[in-house]
């Protein structure tokens, strides 16, 4: 059963509807969320809050809603509407030429967090130890407002974050320093230009 449909904001500002489900076992894994991809997909499948749906793990990894059990409806289901403002920062959300609704605020905290996660990934700067919870703290405390700020973080700033001790702060400072020397193709990939994946970055 779809308990709610909420919108996530990705690193390119794309607003993605996500179905929050009553927990269900799918292939040995408990699933409580499933992607609905985009506004058009929600409309095509006519997924509503309160619906019973079939769920599968696409590629055996990411759960997705396959179809709705319309025969189970009782009239209390609520149709989904894509918001016209970003649910994180409140900026305008505009549908682009790719039929994707995006937050237009490049300083949106959700975009910044997702971009930093991308920048720290193995194929980019490969900064081990820079995980989701730590990134959340860095953005929320205003320690990081851009990519460049990652490379100016001090041991003292890191040491006082939750779940960070002296050794963890030492390790992360060293990881960030080591990450400063990467190939130009990895740098291009790291800064998250739309449509520039690893392969395109190498060609460029």
Buried (B, 14 or more C-beta within 10 A) or exposed (E): BBBEBBBBBBBBBBBBBBBBBEEBEBEEEEBEBBBBBBBEBBEEBEBBBBBBBEBBBEEEEEBBBEEBEEEEEEEEBEEBEBEEEBBBBEBEBEBEEEEBBBBEBEEBBBBBBBBBBBBBBEEBBBBBBBEEEBBBBBBEEEBBEEBEBBEEBEEEBBBEBEEBEEEBBEBBBEBBEEBEEBEEBBEBBBBBEEEBEEEEBEEE
